[in-house]
Amino acid sequence: MSSSSPPPLMMLLLINGFSPTELAASLGKLKSETKNLGTHNQRELYWKAYGDIQKDLNKYSDKSIDDGKLYGLVKHYRSMERDTDSEPRTEFEEFTKHQLALVQTPRVFMGRHIRLLVDDEGEVGTGKEFFMPWFGQDAENAYKDITEGEEAISIDSERGVFVSTRIKRKNCAGPPSKDQIKSMEALQKYIAELKADAPLQSIAWNSHTPPKVTTFNVILTGIWQNTITHHLPPSIAYTNTTSMHEVYDLFETRRNEEHIQEAELLITKMLTEIAKSHDSSAEHSVHTGSMKDLACARRNALLKKVYISSERKKFIEHAKEDGGFETVVIEPRHGSHVGAFEEYGGVVFETFYKLDLGIYG
């Protein structure tokens, strides 16, 4: 890794009510639990990270405010390569009032919670303080899930209605009664009545944004009658699991398929425009394949929306920094499963109006 390359996210901590001293004691315990983590060199780097985090967090703690307790996300960046020149760093993102309320809502954040047993004064913790750790690629995935994960809507025949990502979950309503859903028509009526805040609740990180029912985000889970599960329309999926990860895997697969369909409809639109003009170099509102053309549209503020393969990582990173247009990242299909999206280079984008990008150089 070159010295100019920023180090990756090595560790993510979600902290709810720990002072730096209290966190240090718990990180010491966590350090002892990572004695078998990776190679010896990797373990040494993790142990150095624990020490750096403990020192770095002191500057974010104010004893005059809530006894110096911290509420926020800790991101520690460090290369796993010993010979790199990149500098490790720690960032602290303090919770907003909205985020703190979400974190402190019982049973929303799922996963390992490390509790505060004894505070700085030697008193037993209230039981409400906790932190959650993630490491390596899991840290990157967790940060993305927490801050921008799109919600799935699941309806369990015995547990009720949930909105969830891989890490966050909220129970929005009890299960429908057995007499309430006896037919496909009754199920579709029930789903049509699931509205934002009535009962679907927000678990969004940056604002109060309850999810809405779409053509791909509703999933039945648990045990349902065959008369229902064998006759589901494409807009409703079913899995007999209640695992959050498996439910979300299914949601992501369905969302990806939906985005591919949208991208391929745009390709069809482009081909129709070309057929009408009898000239592939004429002005169009849909463009495909060329990263050069995509960069040109972005550079000249012509880009409205882009569907792009997840393999185009550099552009995706720039898109997050720039904003100003919608970016839909698609997991490409491979082998015998490829279709028009992949055949046209894994890049499909719309401009605000019909134009010939060739004139922009």
Secondary structure, 3 states (H helix, E strand, C coil): CCCCCCCCEEEEEEEEEECHHHHHHHHHHHHHHCCCCCCHHHHHHHHHHHHHHHHHHHHHCCCCCHHHCEEEEEEEECCCCCCCCCCCEEEEEECCHHHHHHHCCCCCECCCCEECCECCCCCECCCCCEEEEEECHHHHHHHHHHHHCCCEEEEECCCEEEEECCCEEEEEECCCCCCCCCCHHHHHHHHHCCEECEEECCCCCCCCCCCCCCCCCEEEECCCCHHHHCCCCCCEEEECCCCHHHHHHHHHHHHHHHHHHHHHHHHHHHHHHHHHHCCCCCCEEEEECCHHHHHHHHHCCCEEEEEEECCCHHHHHHHHHHCCCEEEEECCCCHHHCCHHHHCCCEEEEEEEEECHHHHC
